[in-house]
C-alpha cells in the first residue's frame, strides 16, 4: 500500500473522525450511532495509515493504462 493521504488532508480527516465520535455519543438511534462510529473509525484509520482506498480508486485513472494483448489462436477442424 502506497500512502496517498497527504499531511494537509490528515488534519481535516482527524477533525471529521472526532466530530463523528461526538455525534455518535449524542445520537438517539442505534443505527445512526453505528453509522457514525463506522465512519469515524474509517476516517481515523486513513489518518493513522496514510492510505485511503477511495482516493486510490479515484486516482487510479491518473496512471497510464497498461495494455495487454491477447494471443489469438486459429484452430482448424
DSSP file (Angstrom, degrees, kcal/mol; ACC not computed):
  #  RESIDUE AA STRUCTURE BP1 BP2  ACC     N-H-->O    O-->H-N    N-H-->O    O-->H-N    TCO  KAPPA ALPHA  PHI   PSI    X-CA   Y-CA   Z-CA
    1    1 A X              0   0    0      0, 0.0     2,-0.5     0, 0.0    50,-0.0   0.000 360.0 360.0 360.0 127.4    0.0    0.0    0.0
    2    2 A X        -     0   0    0      1,-0.0     2,-0.2     2,-0.0    48,-0.0  -0.831 360.0-109.4 -98.0 132.5    1.3    3.3   -1.0
    3    3 A X        +     0   0    0     -2,-0.5    48,-0.3     1,-0.1    47,-0.1  -0.410  42.8 166.4 -63.1 127.0    0.5    6.3    1.1
    4    4 A X        +     0   0    0     46,-1.6     2,-0.6    -2,-0.2    47,-0.2   0.215  47.0  91.6-128.4  13.4   -2.0    8.5   -0.7
    5    5 A X        -     0   0    0     45,-1.9     5,-0.0    41,-0.1    -1,-0.0  -0.950  68.3-144.3-110.3 116.5   -3.2   10.8    2.1
    6    6 A X    >>  -     0   0    0     -2,-0.6     4,-1.1     1,-0.1     3,-0.6  -0.228  24.5-108.3 -76.3 168.3   -1.1   14.0    2.3
    7    7 A X  H 3> S+     0   0    0      1,-0.2     4,-0.8     2,-0.2     3,-0.2   0.833 120.2  57.7 -64.5 -32.2   -0.3   15.7    5.6
    8    8 A X  H 3> S+     0   0    0      1,-0.2     4,-0.6     2,-0.2    -1,-0.2   0.784 107.0  48.7 -69.6 -26.1   -2.7   18.5    4.6
    9    9 A X  H <> S+     0   0    0     -3,-0.6     4,-1.6     1,-0.2    -1,-0.2   0.708  97.8  69.6 -83.9 -21.1   -5.5   16.0    4.4
   10   10 A X  H  X S+     0   0    0     -4,-1.1     4,-2.2     1,-0.2     5,-0.2   0.870  92.6  55.9 -69.6 -36.6   -4.9   14.3    7.7
   11   11 A X  H  X S+     0   0    0     -4,-0.8     4,-2.2     2,-0.2    -1,-0.2   0.948 109.6  44.1 -64.5 -49.1   -6.0   17.3    9.9
   12   12 A X  H  X S+     0   0    0     -4,-0.6     4,-2.4     1,-0.2    -1,-0.2   0.880 113.3  52.8 -63.2 -34.2   -9.5   17.6    8.4
   13   13 A X  H  X S+     0   0    0     -4,-1.6     4,-2.3     2,-0.2    -1,-0.2   0.891 108.7  49.7 -66.7 -37.6   -9.9   13.8    8.5
   14   14 A X  H  X S+     0   0    0     -4,-2.2     4,-2.3     2,-0.2    -2,-0.2   0.905 111.0  49.3 -66.0 -41.1   -9.0   13.8   12.2
   15   15 A X  H  X S+     0   0    0     -4,-2.2     4,-2.4     2,-0.2    -2,-0.2   0.904 111.5  49.4 -63.8 -41.6  -11.5   16.6   12.9
   16   16 A X  H  X S+     0   0    0     -4,-2.4     4,-2.4     2,-0.2    -2,-0.2   0.902 110.2  51.0 -64.8 -40.6  -14.2   14.7   11.0
   17   17 A X  H  X S+     0   0    0     -4,-2.3     4,-1.8     2,-0.2    -2,-0.2   0.912 112.1  46.2 -63.5 -42.0  -13.4   11.5   12.9
   18   18 A X  H  X S+     0   0    0     -4,-2.3     4,-2.2     2,-0.2    -2,-0.2   0.892 112.1  51.0 -67.4 -38.5  -13.6   13.3   16.3
   19   19 A X  H  X S+     0   0    0     -4,-2.4     4,-2.7     1,-0.2    -2,-0.2   0.883 108.9  51.7 -65.6 -37.4  -16.9   15.0   15.2
   20   20 A X  H  X S+     0   0    0     -4,-2.4     4,-2.3     2,-0.2    -1,-0.2   0.880 108.7  51.5 -65.7 -36.7  -18.3   11.6   14.2
   21   21 A X  H  X S+     0   0    0     -4,-1.8     4,-1.7     2,-0.2    -2,-0.2   0.909 112.0  45.3 -65.8 -41.9  -17.4   10.3   17.6
   22   22 A X  H  X S+     0   0    0     -4,-2.2     4,-1.4     2,-0.2    -2,-0.2   0.910 113.3  51.1 -66.5 -41.6  -19.1   13.2   19.4
   23   23 A X  H  X S+     0   0    0     -4,-2.7     4,-1.0     1,-0.2    -2,-0.2   0.877 108.2  52.1 -62.9 -37.3  -22.1   12.8   17.1
   24   24 A X  H  < S+     0   0    0     -4,-2.3     3,-0.2     1,-0.2    -1,-0.2   0.865 107.0  53.0 -67.1 -35.1  -22.3    9.1   17.9
   25   25 A X  H  < S+     0   0    0     -4,-1.7    -1,-0.2     1,-0.2    -2,-0.2   0.822 117.1  38.3 -68.1 -29.3  -22.2    9.8   21.6
   26   26 A X  H  < S+     0   0    0     -4,-1.4    -1,-0.2    -5,-0.1    -2,-0.2   0.499  89.0 115.1 -99.2  -5.1  -25.2   12.2   21.2
   27   27 A X     <  -     0   0    0     -4,-1.0     6,-0.0    -3,-0.2    -3,-0.0  -0.416  54.6-151.7 -70.8 138.4  -27.1   10.2   18.5
   28   28 A X  S    S+     0   0    0     -2,-0.1     2,-0.3     4,-0.0    -1,-0.1   0.856  72.1  63.3 -79.0 -34.4  -30.5    8.9   19.7
   29   29 A X  S  > S-     0   0    0      1,-0.1     4,-2.0     0, 0.0     5,-0.1  -0.637  72.8-136.1 -99.0 151.5  -30.8    5.8   17.5
   30   30 A X  H  > S+     0   0    0     -2,-0.3     4,-2.3     2,-0.2     5,-0.1   0.869 105.1  52.7 -68.6 -37.4  -28.6    2.7   17.4
   31   31 A X  H  > S+     0   0    0      2,-0.2     4,-2.2     1,-0.2    -1,-0.2   0.931 112.0  43.9 -65.5 -46.5  -28.5    2.7   13.6
   32   32 A X  H  > S+     0   0    0      1,-0.2     4,-2.4     2,-0.2    -1,-0.2   0.892 112.8  53.1 -65.7 -39.2  -27.3    6.3   13.3
   33   33 A X  H  X S+     0   0    0     -4,-2.0     4,-2.3     1,-0.2    -1,-0.2   0.908 109.0  49.4 -61.4 -42.2  -24.8    5.7   16.1
   34   34 A X  H  X S+     0   0    0     -4,-2.3     4,-2.4     2,-0.2    -2,-0.2   0.892 110.1  50.4 -65.0 -40.6  -23.4    2.7   14.3
   35   35 A X  H  X S+     0   0    0     -4,-2.2     4,-2.6     2,-0.2     5,-0.2   0.915 111.9  47.7 -63.3 -42.8  -23.0    4.7   11.1
   36   36 A X  H  X S+     0   0    0     -4,-2.4     4,-2.5     2,-0.2    -2,-0.2   0.893 112.1  48.8 -66.3 -39.7  -21.2    7.5   12.8
   37   37 A X  H  X S+     0   0    0     -4,-2.3     4,-2.4     2,-0.2    -2,-0.2   0.922 113.0  47.8 -65.9 -43.1  -18.9    5.2   14.7
   38   38 A X  H  X S+     0   0    0     -4,-2.4     4,-2.2     2,-0.2    -2,-0.2   0.918 114.0  46.6 -64.6 -43.4  -18.1    3.3   11.4
   39   39 A X  H  X S+     0   0    0     -4,-2.6     4,-2.3     2,-0.2    -2,-0.2   0.907 113.6  48.2 -65.2 -41.8  -17.4    6.5    9.5
   40   40 A X  H  X S+     0   0    0     -4,-2.5     4,-2.4    -5,-0.2    -2,-0.2   0.887 111.3  50.4 -65.7 -38.7  -15.3    7.9   12.3
   41   41 A X  H  X S+     0   0    0     -4,-2.4     4,-2.2     2,-0.2    -2,-0.2   0.883 110.0  50.5 -67.0 -37.6  -13.3    4.7   12.6
   42   42 A X  H  X S+     0   0    0     -4,-2.2     4,-1.9     2,-0.2    -2,-0.2   0.918 111.7  47.5 -65.6 -43.0  -12.7    4.7    8.8
   43   43 A X  H  X S+     0   0    0     -4,-2.3     4,-1.6     1,-0.2    -2,-0.2   0.910 112.2  49.6 -64.3 -41.4  -11.5    8.3    8.9
   44   44 A X  H  X S+     0   0    0     -4,-2.4     4,-2.3     1,-0.2    -1,-0.2   0.874 108.3  53.8 -65.6 -36.8   -9.3    7.6   11.8
   45   45 A X  H  X S+     0   0    0     -4,-2.2     4,-2.6     1,-0.2     6,-0.3   0.879 107.4  50.6 -65.1 -37.5   -7.8    4.6   10.0
   46   46 A X  H  X S+     0   0    0     -4,-1.9     4,-1.6     2,-0.2    -1,-0.2   0.832 110.6  50.4 -70.1 -30.0   -6.9    6.7    7.0
   47   47 A X  H  < S+     0   0    0     -4,-1.6    -2,-0.2     2,-0.2    -1,-0.2   0.929 114.8  42.5 -69.6 -45.0   -5.2    9.2    9.3
   48   48 A X  H  < S+     0   0    0     -4,-2.3    -2,-0.2     1,-0.2    -3,-0.2   0.927 124.6  33.2 -69.6 -45.7   -3.2    6.6   11.0
   49   49 A X  H  < S-     0   0    0     -4,-2.6    -1,-0.2     2,-0.2    -3,-0.2   0.773  93.0-136.0 -85.0 -26.2   -2.2    4.5    8.0
   50   50 A X  S  < S+     0   0    0     -4,-1.6   -45,-1.9    -5,-0.3   -46,-1.6   0.586  70.0 109.2  80.1   9.4   -2.0    7.4    5.4
   51   51 A X        -     0   0    0     -6,-0.3     2,-0.5   -48,-0.3    -1,-0.2  -0.973  44.8-174.3-123.8 133.0   -3.8    5.2    2.9
   52   52 A X     >  -     0   0    0     -2,-0.4     4,-2.1     1,-0.1     5,-0.1  -0.982  15.3-156.5-126.1 119.1   -7.4    5.8    1.7
   53   53 A X  H  > S+     0   0    0     -2,-0.5     4,-2.1     1,-0.2     5,-0.1   0.801  96.1  55.5 -65.6 -27.4   -8.9    3.2   -0.7
   54   54 A X  H  > S+     0   0    0      2,-0.2     4,-2.4     1,-0.2    -1,-0.2   0.920 108.1  47.6 -70.9 -42.6  -11.4    5.7   -2.0
   55   55 A X  H  > S+     0   0    0      1,-0.2     4,-2.4     2,-0.2    -2,-0.2   0.906 111.5  52.1 -60.8 -40.4   -8.5    8.1   -3.0
   56   56 A X  H  < S+     0   0    0     -4,-2.1     4,-0.4     1,-0.2    -2,-0.2   0.899 111.1  46.6 -63.8 -40.3   -6.7    5.1   -4.6
   57   57 A X  H  < S+     0   0    0     -4,-2.1     3,-0.5     1,-0.2     4,-0.3   0.889 115.0  46.0 -69.9 -38.2   -9.8    4.2   -6.6
   58   58 A X  H >< S+     0   0    0     -4,-2.4     3,-0.5     1,-0.2    -2,-0.2   0.853 116.2  44.3 -73.4 -33.8  -10.4    7.8   -7.8
   59   59 A X  G >< S+     0   0    0     -4,-2.4     3,-1.3     1,-0.2     4,-0.4   0.403  86.5  92.9 -91.5   2.6   -6.8    8.4   -8.7
   60   60 A X  G >  S+     0   0    0     -3,-0.5     3,-0.9    -4,-0.4    -1,-0.2   0.808  79.3  60.6 -65.5 -28.7   -6.3    5.1  -10.5
   61   61 A X  G <  S+     0   0    0     -3,-0.5    -1,-0.3    -4,-0.3    -2,-0.1   0.604  88.4  73.3 -74.5 -10.8   -7.3    6.7  -13.8
   62   62 A X  G <  S+     0   0    0     -3,-1.3    -1,-0.2     2,-0.1    -2,-0.2   0.748  82.8  83.0 -74.6 -23.1   -4.3    9.1  -13.5
   63   63 A X  S <  S-     0   0    0     -3,-0.9     2,-0.2    -4,-0.4     3,-0.1  -0.413  94.4 -98.4 -78.4 157.6   -1.9    6.4  -14.3
   64   64 A X        -     0   0    0      1,-0.1    -1,-0.1    -2,-0.1    -2,-0.1  -0.524  47.1-103.8 -72.3 141.5   -1.1    5.4  -17.8
   65   65 A X        -     0   0    0     -2,-0.2     2,-0.8    -4,-0.1    -1,-0.1  -0.360  23.6-133.8 -67.9 145.2   -3.1    2.3  -18.9
   66   66 A X        -     0   0    0     -3,-0.1     2,-0.3    -2,-0.1    -1,-0.1  -0.877  24.5-145.2 -99.7 109.0   -1.2   -0.9  -19.1
   67   67 A X        -     0   0    0     -2,-0.8     2,-0.4     1,-0.0     0, 0.0  -0.529  12.7-163.1 -80.3 137.6   -2.2   -2.5  -22.3
   68   68 A X        -     0   0    0     -2,-0.3     2,-0.4     2,-0.0    -2,-0.0  -0.946   6.5-147.3-118.7 140.6   -2.5   -6.2  -22.5
   69   69 A X        -     0   0    0     -2,-0.4     2,-0.5     0, 0.0    -2,-0.0  -0.878   9.2-141.2-107.8 141.3   -2.5   -8.2  -25.7
   70   70 A X        -     0   0    0     -2,-0.4     2,-0.4     2,-0.0    -2,-0.0  -0.832  17.1-128.3 -98.6 134.9   -4.5  -11.3  -26.1
   71   71 A X        -     0   0    0     -2,-0.5     2,-0.5     2,-0.0     0, 0.0  -0.676  22.1-151.7 -81.5 133.4   -3.0  -14.2  -28.1
   72   72 A X        -     0   0    0     -2,-0.4     2,-0.4     2,-0.0    -1,-0.0  -0.916   8.0-163.9-110.0 130.4   -5.3  -15.4  -30.8
   73   73 A X        -     0   0    0     -2,-0.5     2,-0.6     2,-0.0    -2,-0.0  -0.908  10.7-143.9-113.1 139.9   -5.1  -19.0  -31.9
   74   74 A X        -     0   0    0     -2,-0.4     2,-0.5     2,-0.0    -2,-0.0  -0.902  16.1-167.6-105.6 120.2   -6.6  -20.3  -35.1
   75   75 A X        -     0   0    0     -2,-0.6     2,-0.4     2,-0.0    -2,-0.0  -0.931   0.2-165.7-112.1 125.3   -8.0  -23.7  -34.8
   76   76 A X              0   0    0     -2,-0.5    -2,-0.0     1,-0.1     0, 0.0  -0.904 360.0 360.0-111.2 138.2   -9.0  -25.6  -37.9
   77   77 A X              0   0    0     -2,-0.4    -1,-0.1     0, 0.0    -2,-0.0   0.458 360.0 360.0 -82.0 360.0  -11.1  -28.7  -37.9
